[in-house]
Amino acid sequence: MNQTAAVLEAPVAKKRSLMDGLLDGVETLGNKVPHPVMMFVYLIVFVILLSTVLALLGVSVTEQILEPVPYPVPHDFYADTTQIQTMPPQDALEWSDTHFEMREETIPIKGLLTIEGIRFLFTSFVPNFQNFGVIAVTFIAMMGAGLAESAGLMGALIRKLVAVAPRRVIAFLIILVGGVSSVASDAGYLILIPLAAAAFASLKRNPIAGLAAGFAGVAATFAVNIIIQPIDAMIGEMSNEAIIATGGEPQTIVNNYFFSAASLIFLCIVATVITERMIEPRLNAADAAHGFVAGEGDGGSEELDPEAKAAEARGLKLALYGFLGVLAVVLLATLPPGSCPASRS
C-alpha cells in the first residue's frame, strides 16, 4: 500500500512538445557558437587557405565588364600660359548619353600565402579604407551618435520611453525602442538591454525575458528602422557605385525607407509574440522548477535622485529645442524651389 501511494503521489513528468525540443536545440547550439571576434578570425583564416588551394588548382573567373566608350576631349589653351584645360563635352556629363561597351576578362585566383599575397595583405589596408566611399559617411554618423551617447542623451531617451510605457505593451515598446536605437550603433546594447531587464523586474515579470526582449529589439531589427540610420548611407553608397558603373540613375538615402519602416513594425510584432508566448513562459517554468517564482522580491531598479532627474529632464527639453532648430534650418535650406542642386539646370 505504501509503495502504491508513493507511486501515485510521484509527480508525472510533463511531455515535452516539439517547440520545447526545438528551443533546447537552439540553446545548445547557441552555447557552442564561438566569440564573434574569433568567428571573424576563423573566416579570415578560411579565406586565406581557400585562396591558396584554389590558386594551386588553377581556378579562374571569367566575367563581363562594362566600360564607357572613349569620347573626344577638346583641348583649350590659355592665351597667356601653356596650361591645358580639358573639358569633357556635355553629353559625357549625362549618364544617360554615355555609351558602354562590354568585354570579357579572365581573372585567375591568387593565393594569399605567397610572397605577393602576403605583401598584398599588409599593403592594402589603407587603400581599402581610403577607396571605400562609405567610410566618411559612417565616421560622421558615428561621431554624432558617440557624442549623443557620451553626453547621456541616448540613455535619457531610453529611460524616458521605458518609464512611460504602459504595462500591457511594455514588451513591444522595448523591442521597438531597441530597433530605433540602431541609429546609435552600440548604444542599444550598452543601455537598453539592462534597462529592459530592470523594466520587466519593476513590473513583477521575469527580468531575463525583458533582457531577451531588449536584445531581440537591438539585434534582430538592426538593419531596419523608422529613422534614417548609418547603414542606409552605407548601403546607398555601395548601391550607387554599382548603379553608376552601369549607367543608371543614382538613388537617394530614403529610397528604401517605407520598406524599412514597415519591416521594423512587423519584426517588432513577431518578436513581441515570441517573447510573451514562448520565451517568458519557458523561463517562468524553468524558474519554478528551481523553486523561484517570477515577481518575488522588490523587483525594483536603481532610480536617479531628484536632482539628477530634474537635470535629465532639462537636458531632454534643451535637446528637443536643438533638434527642432536644426530641423528648421534643414527644411529652410531644402524646401524652397531651386534649393536642391538637382532641380537647377
N, C-alpha and C positions, 0 to 999 in steps of 0.2 A: 504493500500500500504506500509506504513511504517513498519507494522508488518511482511508483506511478505518479504520485503527487509532484515529485520533483521534476519529472519529465513534463507534466502538464504546466507547471509554473515556469519552466525554462522559456526565455524569450525566443520567439520564432524569427529566424533570420529573414530579413526582407529581401525579396528577389530584386536583383539589380536590373534596371532597364537598359535598353540598348544605348540610350543617351548617357547614362552613368558610365557605361563601359567606354563610350567614345571620349567622354571628358577625362576619364582616368588615363586613356591612351595619350590624349593631348598633353596632360600634365606630366606624364612620364617622359614623353618625347621632348617637351619643353625644358625639363630639367637637364636633359643631355645636350642641349644646344650650347656651343662654346660662347665665350665672351665676344661681343661684336667686334672689338679690336682684333681679336685673334681670327675671327671669320675673314676680315679683310687681309690679314697676313696670309692665311691659307689660300685665299683667292689669288693673291699676288704670286705666291709660290707656284700655284697650279698653272697660271698663265705663262710664267717663265718656263716651266717644264714642258707645257703643251707646245709652246712656240718652238722649243728645241727639237722635240720629237717630230713635229710637222715639217720643220726645216730639213731634218735628216731624211725624211721621206720624200722631199722634193715637191711638197704641196704648194700650189699657187692658186690665185684667184683672178679670174677674168671678169672685168666689169665694164659697163658702158659709161663713158664720161661725156658730159655736156660742156662745151666750151663756146664762148662768144666768138662770132666771126670777126676777124680784124677789120677795122674801119680806117679810112684815111684821116690823118690829123694834119690840118694846115699849120704851118709854122709862121708865126707873126714876129717879125724882127722889129725891135725898138729902133728908132732913128738915132738915138744918142748912145747906144750901147750894143754890145754883141750878145746880150742875153736873149735866149729864145723862149718865147711863150707858146705853149702847146695848149690849144683849146679844143676839146672834143666837140664834134657837131651836136646840135640839139637832139637829133634822133638817137644818139648814143646815150643821152641822159635819160631817155624814156625806156624803161624795161620792156614795154610792150612793142617797141620798134626795133629792139635789138635781136639779131638773128643768131641762132646757135647751131652748132654742128656736133654730131655725135661720133665718137671714136671709141674703139675697144683697146683696153690696156690690160696686160697680164702682169700681176704683181706677185712675185714669189714671197713666201713667208720667210722671214729672217729670225733665226734663233736668238734669244736674249742671253744665252750663256756663252756666246762667242765674245771675242775681244771687241768687235764692233757693237754687239748688242749691249755689253756692259757699259761701254762708252756712251751709248745712246741713253741708257737708263740714268746716268749721272749728269748728262749734259742737256736733257730735255725737260728737267723740272721747271726751270724759269720760263722757257718759251711756251710750255704747255699752259701755264697760268697767264702769261702775257698775251697769248693769242686767243684766249677764251673770253669772248665778249661779255659773258655773264658775270665775271668776277667783279667788275667795277660796280655793276648794279647791286650785286649781293653785298659787297662791302658797305655801300651807302645804306642799304636797308638794315644791315646788322648793326651799324653804328647807331642808327636811330633806335632800334629795338634794345640794344645793350644799354643805351643811355636811359631809356624808359624803365628798364628793369632795375638798373643800379640806383635810380632815383626813387624806386619804390612804387612807381605808377602802376606797373603790372600787378604787383601784389595787392595794392589797394583796390584796384578794379575787381580782381577776382574775389577778394574778401567781401566787397560790397555786393556783388552779384550772388554769392553763395548765401550771404546773410539775409537777403530779402527774398530768397527763393521759397515758394510755397512747398509744404511738406510733400504733397502728392506728386509734384513734378520736379522734385529735387534731383532725382537721377538724370532725367532728361536735360535739365538746365546745366548740371555739372558736365555732362558729356558735350553739350552744345558749347559751353564756355571753353572746354578743352579743345574743341575743334577751332574755335575762334582764336585761341591762344597761339596757334601755329604761326601767326604773324610775328610773334616774338621768339620764334625758334624754340630754344630750350626752356623758356620761362615757364611754360606749362608743366614740364617735367619737374622743375625745381619747386614750383609754388602750388600749382593746382592739385597735384596728386595727394600730398599730405593734407591739404585743406579739405579735399573731398572726403578723406577718411575721418577727419575731425567733424565735418558736417554730418555725416551719417551717424557718428557716435553721439553727437548732440541731439539727434532725433531718435535715439534709442534703437538704431539699426546697426547692422553688422559693419564695423569700420573697414574690414577687409573688402567687403562688397563696394563700399564707397571708393576705396583705393583703386579697385579694379575698374570701376566706372570712370574715374578720373584718368586712368591710364588708357582706357579704350577711347575716351574723347580726345586725348592728346595724340595718341599714336595711330589709331585706326582711321581717323578722319584727317590726317596730317596734310594730305595733298589737295584737299578741297576746303573752301571757306566762303563765307558771305562777304569777306573783306579781301581786297587785293593784297596779296602776300608776296614775299620774295620769290617763292617758287614759280609764281605766274610770270615774273620778269625773266627768270632763268629759262623756263620752257618757251616763252615768247621769243627770246633772243635766239635760242637754238633753232626754233622753227623758222624764224625769219632768215637765218643763214642758209637753211636748205631751200626755202622758198625763193629767195633772191637768186640763188645759184641756178635755178631752173626758170628764171624769168617771170615768176609770179609776183603778186601784189603783197607787200609786207602786211602782217596782221598787227592789230593793237593788243595791248596788255589785257583788255577786257573782252577779247574775242571769245573766251571760254567761260565768261562769268556766270551766265544763267545755268549752265550745266553744273558748274562747281557749286553754286548756291543750293540748287535742288538736291545734288548729291549729298551735301552736308546734312540737310534736314533728314533725308532718307536714312543715311548711315546713323544719325543720332537716334532715330526711332528704332532701328534694328538693334543698336547697342543697348538701348533702354530696355527693350523687351527681353533681350538675353540676360541683362543684369538682374532684372526683377523676377523673371520666370525661371531662370536656370542657375545663375551664379549665386545669388543670395540664398535661395532655399538650400542649395548644396552646401554652402558654408555654414548655414544655421544647423543643418543636420549633422555636419562634422563636429561643430562645437558642442551640440547637445550630446553626441556620443562620448565626448570627453568631459561631460558634466558642466559645461559652460553655456549659459543662456544669453543670447544677444540682448542688450538693453540693460543688463545688470551693472551696478556701479554708477558713478556720477555721470559718465559719458560726456563730460564737458571737455571743452578745448580751451586752450590758453587765450585769454581775452586781453586786448590792449587797454591800457589805463586811460581814463577820461581825457587827459591832456593829449595823449597820442592819438586818440580817436578824433578829437577836435582838429588837431593838426592835419590828420589824414583827410578829413572831410574838407578842410580849407584847401588842401593841395589838389583834391579832385575837382573842386569848383574852379580853381585857377587853371587847371589843365583843360577843363571844358571850355573856358573862355579863350584860352590859347588855341585850342583846336578849331573853334568857330572862327577866330580871327584868321588863321591860316587858310581855312576853307573858303572864307570870303575873298581873300586875296587870289586864291587859285581860280575861283569862279569868275572874278572880275578880269583875270588875265586870259581866260579861255572862252567864256561865253559870248562876248561881244563879236559881231560879224567882222571877219578879217583878222581875228586874233590868232587863229591857227595857221601855221605856215602852209599846211596842205591846202587851205582854202584860198590862198593868194596865188595868183597866176601872173 
